[in-house]
Amino acid sequence: MEQGQRIAILAVDDESGVLALVRRCLADDECVTLIEASSGKDALEHMAKGATFDLLIADLRMPDMEGDEVARRVRSLDAAGDPRRGDLEEIHKAATAALDLLARLYPDQADTPR
């Protein structure tokens, strides 16, 4: 990805406080377009409406659909099979771990405690 090129991120979490933390972390980055989804179903609906993204950040434990299932379904919907996307499952696991760490390090930055 070239410097200055926009990147679209789909963040999926059933906790509004975690989505707020992601939003705050990325708010000052002009190169980021953030798409938020409050559930796996919501994320898939964004894709069905034509939303595209470069990075998936998903909570692993959500009531309607776990994050790894979201990643599998997103990957199956990505008919183009763009090799630049890499392994979405591994990327989302790493990003989720990073967000969990951020939420623990900065609990006062989230709307609700994790």
Order of alpha helices (4+ residues) and beta strands (2+ residues): beta-alpha-beta-alpha-beta-alpha-alpha
